[in-house]
Amino acid sequence: MPQQEDSAYRVEKRYLNIAKIMFLSSGANGQQPDEFAEDIASKIEELTEEIVDFDLEVYPLEGGYIGHAIEGAELVHKRTSKHAFRRQIFDNWSRTCAYCGEHADTLDHVIPRHKGGLTVRSNLVSCCRRCNGSKGAEEIWSWYEKQAFFDQERADRIQEWIDQDF
C-alpha cells in the first residue's frame, strides 16, 4: 500500500506578467472582503517574478447573487510582455544609466534578488554594464555614494522611482 503524502502545499515561483483579479467575497476568517482580497493579492505578487500590470477589483457579497462575466481578456505571450516591461523601464530613464548617466543596456535590481529584491518596476533601473557589474549585490547607497560619478539629482530621481507605487 503506497504511503500517503503529507497534506502540505508545494509553492514554486511562477512568472505572471498581467494579473487582473476580481474577488466576489464576503471575507474569510473574520476579515472584510477588501482585506481578504489584498492578502491574497500580496501572496500572488510574492510568488511571481515580473508582474507588469496588476489590477484588483473587490465586489463584496452581502447575501445577494452576482452574475459572473469575464470581459476584455487578452493572451499576451511572455516574450512580448517581458520585452514591453523592459522597454518601459529603459524609456523612463531615456536609455541612460540611472547611476552614471551613460548609455544603458542592462537593468539593475536596486535591491539585489538574493537579498529579497523583486523583479518589479520599482526595483529595476536602467543601467550600463560597468555600473551593474561594479554594484553587484552591494547596498545601493553605500555603493553609489562612493562612486566618482555620484550625482545627488540622479540619487533623488532613483529614490523617487523606487518609492513609486506602480
trRosetta pair geometry for C-beta under 8 A, 3 or more apart (Angstrom, degrees):
i j d omega theta_ij theta_ji phi_ij phi_ji
11 47 6.4 -101 -178 -116 110 121
12 47 7.9 78 93 -164 35 103
13 47 5.9 -169 -119 -173 54 59
13 48 7.0 139 -165 -108 78 20
13 49 6.1 73 167 -49 118 95
14 47 6.2 20 28 143 85 98
14 48 6.0 -39 79 -103 69 72
14 49 7.8 -140 101 -2 28 90
15 48 6.5 91 -138 -156 24 84
15 49 5.2 -36 -104 40 73 111
15 50 5.9 4 -149 35 90 100
15 78 6.3 56 119 -135 137 127
16 19 5.6 43 149 -61 124 105
16 44 7.2 -51 60 171 163 98
16 48 4.1 -66 34 -123 102 140
16 49 7.8 135 28 35 62 63
16 50 7.5 174 65 68 43 61
16 51 5.8 3 96 -88 90 82
17 50 5.8 -9 -101 106 70 97
17 51 6.7 152 -153 -127 21 35
17 52 4.9 9 -178 6 78 110
17 53 7.5 32 143 25 67 81
17 76 6.7 -103 92 85 138 115
17 78 6.4 173 -30 -124 135 64
17 81 3.8 38 -180 152 161 150
17 82 7.0 -102 -103 -57 129 63
17 85 7.0 -121 -146 -48 103 132
18 51 7.5 121 -91 -155 19 68
18 52 5.9 -35 -73 59 69 98
18 53 4.7 5 -126 57 82 103
18 54 7.9 -168 -157 -73 42 45
18 76 6.4 77 -3 35 135 125
18 81 6.8 -120 -26 -131 97 137
19 41 7.9 142 130 -141 137 86
19 44 6.3 137 -146 139 158 138
19 45 8.0 -130 35 -76 160 72
19 48 7.6 -154 -45 -11 133 168
19 51 5.7 -34 4 -137 114 116
19 53 7.2 -178 35 94 56 61
19 54 4.8 8 62 -119 104 74
19 55 7.1 -179 99 33 62 60
20 53 7.5 -7 -58 119 88 102
20 54 7.9 -178 -75 -154 46 34
20 55 4.6 3 -117 61 77 109
21 37 7.7 168 115 -162 119 100
21 40 7.8 -149 151 111 157 116
21 41 6.6 -168 55 -95 145 95
21 44 7.5 160 -42 5 152 169
21 55 7.3 168 26 89 60 61
21 56 5.4 -6 65 -115 97 70
21 57 7.2 -172 96 32 53 68
22 57 4.7 -14 -114 69 75 108
22 58 7.9 174 -161 -82 53 26
22 59 6.8 14 -180 1 96 109
23 33 6.7 165 119 -178 123 98
23 36 7.3 168 179 99 153 99
23 37 4.2 -137 10 -102 161 115
23 40 7.3 134 -89 52 132 143
23 56 7.5 11 -5 -171 107 88
23 57 7.1 -175 24 93 69 55
23 58 4.8 -11 62 -115 110 70
23 59 6.8 178 88 30 58 66
24 59 5.3 -18 -105 73 67 104
24 61 5.7 62 171 -48 80 114
24 66 5.6 -152 -134 61 128 137
24 68 7.6 -81 -29 -95 154 92
25 28 7.2 -63 -167 -26 119 91
25 33 4.4 149 91 -133 99 97
25 36 5.7 -139 148 87 153 137
25 37 6.4 -178 30 -58 146 95
25 58 6.8 -52 39 -153 107 92
25 59 7.8 119 23 71 63 56
25 60 6.7 -50 78 -118 63 50
25 61 6.3 -161 96 10 11 100
26 33 6.4 -61 -137 -73 13 106
26 60 6.6 81 -107 -167 49 75
26 61 4.6 -70 -59 70 89 94
26 62 7.0 137 -114 -83 100 40
27 30 7.2 -66 146 125 126 10
27 31 4.8 -166 -163 87 102 63
27 32 5.4 -81 -96 -151 129 13
27 33 4.9 -95 -61 -62 74 54
27 35 7.3 34 -128 56 101 95
27 36 5.0 171 -136 -24 55 138
27 60 7.8 8 -34 -131 86 95
28 31 5.8 -2 61 42 57 104
28 36 5.1 110 25 -124 90 135
29 36 7.9 141 42 -101 87 106
31 35 4.3 -128 -174 90 107 117
31 36 4.4 137 103 -61 127 86
31 39 7.2 -42 -163 -4 169 138
32 35 4.7 88 56 10 81 105
32 36 6.9 -150 89 -8 39 89
32 60 8.0 -41 179 -103 80 125
33 36 5.6 -58 -144 38 30 113
33 37 6.2 29 159 -18 67 108
33 58 5.3 146 136 178 106 121
33 59 7.9 -87 161 84 151 25
33 60 4.3 -170 15 -99 157 85
33 61 7.6 139 -90 19 141 66
34 37 5.9 -56 -147 38 28 110
34 38 6.3 28 155 -19 64 107
34 58 5.3 160 -95 78 62 169
34 60 7.9 -41 -36 -64 76 106
35 38 5.8 -55 -147 37 30 111
35 39 6.4 33 154 -21 64 104
36 39 5.8 -54 -153 32 29 112
36 40 6.6 25 153 -14 64 106
37 40 5.8 -56 -149 38 33 109
37 41 6.1 33 153 -20 67 109
37 56 6.1 139 154 178 116 121
37 58 4.5 -131 -8 -90 164 117
38 41 5.6 -54 -142 39 31 113
38 42 6.3 32 158 -20 65 104
38 56 7.5 101 -90 144 57 162
39 42 6.0 -55 -148 34 27 108
39 43 6.6 27 153 -17 62 105
40 43 5.8 -58 -154 35 32 112
40 44 6.5 34 150 -21 66 104
41 44 5.6 -52 -150 33 34 113
41 45 6.5 34 152 -18 66 104
41 54 7.3 112 -168 176 112 122
41 56 5.1 -23 -93 -93 149 144
42 45 5.6 -51 -147 37 35 113
42 46 6.4 40 152 -23 65 103
43 46 5.6 -51 -148 32 33 114
43 47 6.6 22 156 -13 64 109
44 47 6.1 -67 -152 40 30 105
44 48 6.4 13 158 -12 66 116
45 48 6.2 -70 -144 40 29 103
45 51 6.1 -64 -122 -3 79 151
45 54 6.9 12 -87 -112 107 158
45 118 7.9 12 160 -151 90 160
45 120 7.9 24 -170 -84 106 136
48 51 5.4 79 104 -47 138 95
49 118 7.5 -174 -147 -167 43 79
49 119 4.7 16 175 49 78 127
50 81 7.8 130 121 126 121 107
50 82 6.5 24 140 -107 162 83
50 85 6.0 49 180 177 115 174
50 119 5.1 -41 -78 114 76 116
50 120 7.5 178 -125 -87 40 48
51 54 5.0 29 160 -56 132 110
51 120 6.6 -2 51 -112 85 94
52 81 5.8 -146 -6 -178 150 99
52 84 6.9 54 -150 93 154 104
52 85 4.6 -111 -100 -90 113 107
52 88 8.0 123 -152 19 103 146
52 121 7.7 88 -133 -49 51 111
59 66 6.0 105 133 -122 138 170
61 64 6.5 -145 -158 55 70 69
61 66 6.6 -112 -99 -5 92 116
70 73 5.5 10 154 -33 113 124
76 80 5.5 -119 178 85 89 118
76 81 4.8 103 123 -63 118 105
77 80 4.5 86 64 9 90 106
77 81 6.8 -165 90 -6 44 89
78 81 5.7 -61 -144 42 30 111
78 82 5.9 30 159 -20 68 109
79 82 5.9 -54 -143 37 26 109
79 83 6.3 28 156 -20 62 108
80 83 5.8 -55 -149 35 28 112
80 84 6.4 26 154 -16 64 107
81 84 5.8 -55 -148 37 31 109
81 85 6.2 35 152 -24 65 107
82 85 5.5 -51 -147 34 32 117
82 86 6.4 28 156 -14 65 105
83 86 6.1 -58 -149 39 28 107
83 87 6.1 29 154 -21 65 111
84 87 5.6 -55 -141 38 29 113
84 88 6.4 37 157 -26 63 102
85 88 6.1 -54 -156 27 26 112
85 89 7.2 19 151 -13 59 104
85 121 7.5 -126 -164 -78 88 91
86 89 5.9 -60 -158 36 36 108
86 90 6.3 31 151 -14 70 108
86 107 6.3 -118 -135 -40 91 137
87 90 5.7 -56 -144 42 34 110
87 91 5.9 36 157 -22 68 109
88 91 5.8 -54 -142 38 26 112
88 92 6.4 32 156 -25 61 105
88 121 7.2 -40 103 -120 122 120
89 92 5.8 -51 -150 29 30 113
89 93 6.7 6 158 2 63 108
89 107 6.0 46 106 -113 149 121
89 121 6.4 -162 -81 -139 102 78
89 124 5.4 -39 -129 111 155 113
89 125 7.2 -162 -178 -132 112 22
89 126 5.9 158 136 -53 91 85
90 93 6.3 -75 -153 50 29 95
90 95 5.1 29 177 -90 96 70
90 104 6.6 -165 -130 93 86 117
90 107 7.8 -92 -61 -76 83 95
90 126 5.0 101 -111 -93 57 131
91 94 7.3 27 -171 -80 34 34
91 95 7.4 9 -87 -43 33 78
92 126 7.7 170 67 -14 81 114
92 161 7.7 121 138 -122 135 120
93 96 5.6 -132 150 55 89 67
93 97 7.7 21 158 -125 134 3
93 98 5.6 -73 -131 -70 138 84
93 104 6.4 12 109 22 130 156
93 125 6.4 102 -71 -170 148 76
93 126 3.9 -160 66 28 146 121
95 103 6.5 -7 140 -151 94 70
95 104 5.5 -159 -180 51 49 91
95 126 6.4 -127 -131 177 29 160
96 101 5.4 -8 172 -159 124 45
96 102 6.8 155 -156 81 78 19
96 103 6.6 -64 -112 -104 56 29
96 104 5.6 91 159 -12 10 105
96 126 6.7 98 70 98 33 126
97 100 4.8 9 93 48 135 78
97 101 6.0 -47 63 6 86 12
97 102 4.9 19 10 54 124 70
97 103 7.2 36 -24 79 90 18
97 104 4.6 153 -69 -77 57 96
97 126 6.4 -123 -106 116 33 80
97 127 5.2 55 -136 -142 85 39
97 128 4.1 -46 -72 -14 133 91
97 131 5.5 122 -166 15 136 145
98 104 7.5 47 -15 -85 66 145
98 108 7.4 -125 37 43 119 120
98 125 3.7 -31 -9 164 155 132
98 126 5.9 130 -31 60 90 63
98 127 6.2 -44 24 -79 91 73
98 154 6.4 145 171 -176 57 105
98 157 7.2 -146 -154 99 91 108
98 158 5.4 103 166 -89 121 103
98 161 7.5 -80 -134 25 139 160
99 108 7.9 15 -22 29 119 159
99 125 7.7 113 -33 111 79 137
99 127 6.5 38 6 -126 108 89
99 128 7.7 -109 54 25 102 90
99 131 4.5 158 60 -153 140 152
99 135 7.4 -154 -71 -52 162 131
99 144 6.0 -132 -135 -121 104 104
99 147 7.0 42 171 56 112 170
99 149 7.1 84 141 97 80 117
99 154 6.7 118 -136 144 20 139
99 158 7.8 40 -79 -70 61 143
100 128 6.4 -50 49 21 118 128
100 130 7.5 -16 15 82 154 115
100 131 5.6 -162 -6 -62 112 130
100 147 7.3 -105 -82 155 94 143
100 149 4.3 33 -126 118 86 156
101 149 7.2 -142 18 175 98 126
101 151 7.2 41 -36 7 120 151
101 154 6.8 -109 -59 -83 93 144
102 128 4.7 11 83 -57 111 150
102 130 7.5 28 58 38 149 122
102 131 7.9 164 43 -18 111 116
103 128 6.3 88 81 -99 52 105
104 126 3.7 93 128 155 161 102
104 127 5.4 93 -139 46 109 12
104 128 5.3 -101 -104 -62 55 58
105 128 6.7 47 21 -130 77 52
105 129 6.3 -18 63 -38 104 93
106 126 7.6 134 80 -162 40 56
106 127 5.2 -46 82 77 88 89
106 128 7.1 67 30 179 95 11
106 129 5.7 102 -8 -83 129 62
106 132 4.8 -32 88 -41 142 162
107 124 4.7 3 178 -169 119 112
107 125 7.0 152 -156 73 69 29
107 126 6.2 -51 -102 -103 65 45
107 127 6.3 100 -147 21 17 98
108 124 6.9 148 71 -150 40 59
108 125 5.5 -23 57 61 94 82
108 126 7.8 58 12 153 85 8
108 127 3.8 56 -20 -20 113 156
108 131 7.1 -68 -57 113 151 100
108 132 4.9 -151 -85 -109 105 88
108 135 6.4 47 -154 64 140 146
109 112 5.3 104 95 -116 119 34
109 113 5.4 -131 -88 -39 179 75
109 117 4.5 122 169 121 118 142
109 119 7.0 -67 -97 -91 112 64
109 123 5.7 8 -152 146 73 101
109 124 6.3 -33 -96 -93 50 69
110 117 6.7 -180 69 -136 60 137
110 123 5.2 -130 35 -160 96 59
110 124 7.2 -133 -13 -73 86 18
110 125 6.1 73 -63 -5 98 107
110 140 5.3 -7 -169 -67 80 143
110 158 7.1 151 -114 -178 129 108
110 162 5.5 -91 74 -92 171 133
111 115 5.8 -118 174 88 84 108
111 116 6.5 -40 146 81 125 76
111 117 3.2 172 98 -86 81 109
111 118 7.9 26 74 15 111 55
111 123 5.7 -63 35 -146 90 114
111 140 7.5 -69 -71 -24 53 112
112 115 4.6 73 67 17 90 104
112 117 5.2 149 77 17 17 132
112 136 7.6 0 -89 141 139 52
112 137 4.3 8 -63 -133 171 73
113 116 7.9 179 -174 47 30 9
113 117 5.2 -83 -77 69 34 90
113 118 7.7 85 -117 -98 73 17
113 119 7.0 6 -96 -50 112 87
114 137 6.4 -29 55 -126 113 130
115 137 6.6 136 -25 -169 116 98
117 123 5.1 164 -170 -177 96 138
118 123 5.5 128 66 23 67 155
119 123 7.1 -114 -111 78 18 118
119 124 6.8 40 -154 -55 58 123
120 123 5.2 70 58 19 78 104
120 124 7.2 -172 84 -7 33 99
120 166 7.3 -175 166 44 102 130
121 124 6.1 -76 -143 41 27 103
121 164 7.9 -58 111 87 107 118
121 166 4.8 51 63 -27 133 166
122 161 6.7 170 -142 148 63 67
122 162 5.3 103 171 -141 86 44
122 163 7.6 -157 -159 32 122 12
122 164 5.5 -158 -106 66 110 83
122 165 7.6 -3 -67 -96 149 26
122 166 5.8 -158 -41 -8 100 109
123 162 6.6 66 -93 -128 46 95
125 158 6.2 -20 -87 -125 155 94
125 161 6.4 89 -92 110 103 156
127 131 5.2 -123 -169 83 98 113
127 132 4.6 114 124 -63 129 97
127 135 7.9 -76 -157 20 146 137
128 131 5.1 85 58 14 83 100
128 132 6.8 -153 90 -7 39 92
129 132 5.6 -58 -141 40 31 113
129 133 6.1 26 162 -15 67 109
130 133 6.3 -62 -150 40 23 104
130 134 6.1 19 156 -17 62 115
131 134 5.6 -59 -140 41 31 111
131 135 5.9 26 164 -17 68 109
131 147 8.0 14 -121 -116 96 156
132 135 6.3 -55 -141 38 23 105
133 136 6.8 16 -179 -62 35 78
134 143 7.4 143 128 -176 88 121
134 147 7.8 90 128 -98 144 116
135 138 5.5 -122 -172 47 60 102
135 140 7.2 11 -155 -113 128 58
135 143 5.0 102 -127 142 77 160
135 144 7.6 11 -105 -62 113 75
138 142 6.3 -120 170 80 107 99
138 143 4.0 110 108 -59 135 125
139 142 4.7 55 76 22 104 110
139 143 6.6 167 76 -10 49 93
140 143 6.1 -76 -154 42 23 105
140 144 5.7 9 166 -14 68 118
140 158 7.4 -163 170 148 141 142
141 144 5.8 -53 -127 42 31 106
141 145 5.9 29 173 -19 66 110
141 155 7.7 76 -117 -149 85 117
142 145 6.6 -52 -137 35 21 107
142 146 7.1 18 158 -16 53 112
143 146 6.3 -76 -166 34 29 108
143 147 7.1 34 149 -36 66 104
144 147 5.7 -48 -159 11 40 117
144 150 5.9 116 155 -111 74 96
144 155 6.5 144 132 -101 140 102
144 158 8.0 -140 -111 45 170 166
145 150 5.6 62 -132 -119 33 150
145 155 7.9 49 -77 -102 77 144
146 150 7.5 131 50 -50 19 130
147 150 4.9 135 70 -49 83 82
150 155 7.1 20 -169 -49 85 121
151 154 4.2 67 80 13 107 109
151 155 6.6 -178 89 -13 53 85
152 155 5.3 -53 -144 37 35 116
152 156 6.3 38 155 -22 67 102
153 156 5.7 -51 -149 34 31 111
153 157 6.5 31 151 -18 63 105
154 157 5.5 -53 -148 37 35 112
154 158 6.3 39 152 -22 66 102
155 158 5.7 -51 -149 34 31 112
155 159 6.5 31 152 -18 63 105
156 159 5.7 -55 -149 37 32 112
156 160 6.4 35 152 -20 65 104
157 160 5.6 -51 -148 35 33 113
157 161 6.3 37 151 -23 64 105
158 161 5.6 -55 -151 34 31 115
158 162 6.4 18 158 -10 67 106
159 162 6.2 -59 -143 41 30 101
159 163 6.1 26 157 -17 64 113
160 163 5.8 -64 -146 41 27 109
160 164 6.9 45 153 -44 62 94
161 164 6.0 -41 -161 1 31 115
